Amino acid sequence: MEHNYNDFSENPLAPLFYQYIEILKSRCFLKEAEDLEKIAQQHYLPENRQIITKIAIEMQKAAVSNEVNKFEQLLKRL
């Protein structure tokens, strides 16, 4: 059976994963960002899928918590 792996950029988790890489780069964690880019290139490996999923979940939690904080700040101003 032949495996045809799609490009990782088509994965629904890719935007969150790449956003995390950009955050790392902006804070000068270049080696870590490079390692994660290598993981994205081999996203089909089970251990890499697990890392990608964990990062995406943490990014979602951060986004939600940030939105909740903004919402609470807005309520305080009203």
C-alpha positions as CSV (number, residue, x, y, z in Angstrom):
1,M,0.0,0.0,0.0
2,E,1.4,3.4,-1.0
3,H,1.3,6.3,1.4
4,N,0.5,9.7,0.1
5,Y,1.1,12.2,2.8
6,N,-0.5,15.6,2.3
7,D,1.5,18.7,2.8
8,F,1.3,19.8,6.5
9,S,0.1,23.2,5.6
10,E,-3.2,21.6,4.6
11,N,-3.6,20.3,8.2
12,P,-6.3,22.2,10.2
13,L,-3.7,22.5,13.1
14,A,-1.0,24.0,10.9
15,P,-2.0,27.7,11.4
16,L,-1.8,27.4,15.2
17,F,1.5,25.4,14.9
18,Y,3.1,27.9,12.6
19,Q,1.9,30.8,14.7
20,Y,3.7,29.3,17.6
21,I,6.9,29.0,15.5
22,E,6.6,32.7,14.7
23,I,6.2,33.6,18.4
24,L,9.3,31.6,19.1
25,K,11.3,33.3,16.4
26,S,10.1,36.7,17.6
27,R,11.5,35.9,21.0
28,C,14.8,34.6,19.6
29,F,14.2,30.9,20.2
30,L,15.6,30.2,16.8
31,K,16.8,26.6,17.5
32,E,13.5,25.6,18.9
33,A,11.6,27.1,16.0
34,E,13.9,25.3,13.6
35,D,13.3,22.0,15.4
36,L,9.5,22.5,15.1
37,E,9.8,23.3,11.4
38,K,11.6,19.9,11.0
39,I,8.7,18.3,12.9
40,A,6.2,19.9,10.5
41,Q,8.2,18.4,7.6
42,Q,7.7,14.9,9.1
43,H,4.2,15.6,10.6
44,Y,3.1,12.1,9.7
45,L,5.3,10.4,12.3
46,P,3.2,9.5,15.4
47,E,5.6,11.3,17.9
48,N,5.5,14.4,15.7
49,R,1.7,14.3,15.5
50,Q,1.6,14.2,19.3
51,I,3.8,17.3,19.6
52,I,1.8,19.2,17.0
53,T,-1.4,18.4,18.7
54,K,-0.1,19.5,22.1
55,I,1.1,22.8,20.7
56,A,-2.2,23.4,19.0
57,I,-4.1,22.7,22.1
58,E,-2.0,25.1,24.2
59,M,-2.3,27.8,21.5
60,Q,-6.1,27.4,21.6
61,K,-6.1,27.6,25.4
62,A,-4.0,30.8,25.2
63,A,-6.3,32.3,22.6
64,V,-9.4,31.5,24.6
65,S,-7.9,32.7,27.9
66,N,-6.8,35.9,26.2
67,E,-10.3,36.5,24.8
68,V,-11.8,35.8,28.2
69,N,-9.4,38.4,29.8
70,K,-10.3,40.9,27.1
71,F,-14.0,40.3,27.7
72,E,-13.6,40.7,31.4
73,Q,-11.6,44.0,30.9
74,L,-14.4,45.2,28.7
75,L,-17.1,44.4,31.3
76,K,-15.1,46.3,33.9
77,R,-15.0,49.4,31.7
78,L,-18.8,49.3,31.1
